[in-house]
Amino acid sequence: MSKRFTDTEKWGKKWIRLLPPKYKLFWVYLLDRCNHAGIWDVDMELASFQLGEDLVEKTALDLFGEQIIRIDDGKKWFMPKFIIFQYGELNTESRVHKSVIGLLQKYLINPDTLTIPLTNPSRRIKDKDKDKDKDKDIKGGMGGKEKRQTWLTAYSEIWTEILGGEMPCEKFARDLKKAEKAVGREEAIKRWRIFLQRKPEYANAAYFQQKIKCWGESANGNQRQEDKYANGF
């Protein structure tokens, strides 16, 4: 029987608090049932049976948001935070870590950033459509300010979760938009989280703006190998 670390602070996290009870249970179930690389073979029928609840895949994906990355044409789900919590930074010198890295690379997941390159054909068309919608929202028009605030919600929630307090949205809005144009919205959100986790002392617009160029180079395949934090800070 395998044993894993558990985060006793998870119940205080806002995104978990807001989940319907059965999806809170489902999240804990995923952390228990995924393999040692944080990958779960999607089987909603089995999960519903074992939990005694009617679970809907689309609803779960909408509720879990960036906590889940769909891989293998949606047949599997990957949970990046599982890796961060269980192992920290992956090390190729560790036998266990090597096994994890091998599984991640099998599904084209970058072991350093725990993301999938945007050139990967498995990226959901739905996600691309969302990017287009967000581009329209940021341009303004009737209700433009309200839409812009909605567009920034994902970033501000991550800021509050990691640093506390409210994010100074206006200082970052322009640069976050540039980041999305460089690597896409989904990828930008993931890198924003990594940026705040690894470099909280540099959580300012000036430093963040410097990193956007690295993102663009990475997206175009020109990233320097020796730049350890070009992708994930």
URBEL-V255646 format. One record per helix or strand. SS is the DSSP state (a for helix, b for strand). FROM is the first residue (numbers start at 1). LEN is the number of residues. If there is no record, write none. Layout:
<<SS:FROM:LEN> <SS:FROM:LEN>>
//
This chain:
<<a:10:3> <a:14:4> <a:21:13> <b:39:3> <a:44:8> <a:57:11> <b:69:3> <b:76:3> <a:80:8> <a:95:12> <b:109:2> <b:115:2> <a:125:14> <a:144:20> <a:169:15> <a:185:14> <a:200:3> <a:205:15>>
//
